[in-house]
């Protein structure tokens, strides 16, 4: 296991500083419209909204955008073109729950996948080792986390900071460079892949 102190640092408390790429938060709430309440006649009808609670999530948006969005949203300064409407997150799960879920259980039954997953050689997935309490702003530590690069979502930036201010959503730890850069590069590499209708063949 790598040395945690070179991989992670504690998150700032509250909204005194901008969120960072690679920052891990808990109790992240995503609001989704119930599609059954969308009225085909009246586009302005009132929708039912269902909260989706993510026990853990990791920030994917880049630092420069986050800093400019924070300055515009929280401090109400800066140019409108620096506004960041929403923050991009990836869902993160306790590895024990990740491994036992219906989505991934069969994958973890394969020895090579387990090795590739923990070495971050599995193209679609990312592993984050456990974080000790001294590197967690909440002083509780975080378990090993598994990330599926297909499980991403956005939340309006003003909503994210308001939930942090109220104490609903909590900041924990931040990946330090180059581990933050490694995570970001892997996410964007996966989501920029090009599907080919046929594979190349050698004659």
Beta strands, then each sheet from edge to edge (+ up, - down):
strand 1: 8-10
strand 2: 23-33
strand 3: 49-59
strand 4: 86-94
strand 5: 125-128
strand 6: 145-156
strand 7: 170-175
sheet 1: 1+ 7- 2+ 3- 4+ 6- 5+
end
